[in-house]
Amino acid sequence: MEEKKLVRKMGNRMICGVCSGIADYLKVDVTVIRLIMVALAFTSIGIIFYIAAAFLMPEGEF
């Protein structure tokens, strides 16, 4: 059984790869995660979460 890890995906990224990594971890389309992040960006919570995740999530493979 393969162990799932939450990492930033560098191959399918637009800014830092956070949304791509979350989508891969949750096995959903990256567009869905990006739309959720855009909706959350209208609140300060979404922006803070993205910046924190960009610094805390380790880089993954391509």
N, C-alpha and C positions, 0 to 999 in steps of 0.2 A: 504494500500500500504506500502510495506516494504521500509524503508529508507536505501539507500546504503551508506556504510562507507568504506573508504580506510584504511585498517588496515593490519598489518603484520600477516599472518596466521602461527601459531605455529605448527599445525598438519602436514602440507605438506611442510616443509621447508628443504632446503639444507644448507644454511648458516644462514641467519637472517629472512627469510620468506618474503622478499620484493617482489620477483617475484611471489610468490604464492598469496600474497595479491592483487597485481596489476591484475593478471589473474582473480581472483575471482571478483574483481570490474568491470573489462571490459567484463566478461563472455566469456573468451577465454581459450584455453588450456594453462596450465602453461609451457609446453615445448616451445611453440611459444615465450612467454615472455622471457624465459631463453635463447633461441637462439638469440633473439634481444639484450639481455644484454651482451651476450658473444661477439657479433659483436661490440657493443658499448665499450666494455672493451679494445679494441685495440686503442681506443682514450682515452684521460684522462677524457673526459666528462662522459663516462659511469661509470668509477670507482668513480668519485666524486659524481655523481647522486646516485649510490647505497649506498655509505657511508652516504650521507645526508639523504636518505630515511630511512635507518636503524635507524638513530637517531631520525628523525622527525615523522615517522609513529608510531602510538600507537600499542601496542600488541593487537591482537584479540583473539578470542576463538580458540579452536582446531577444 
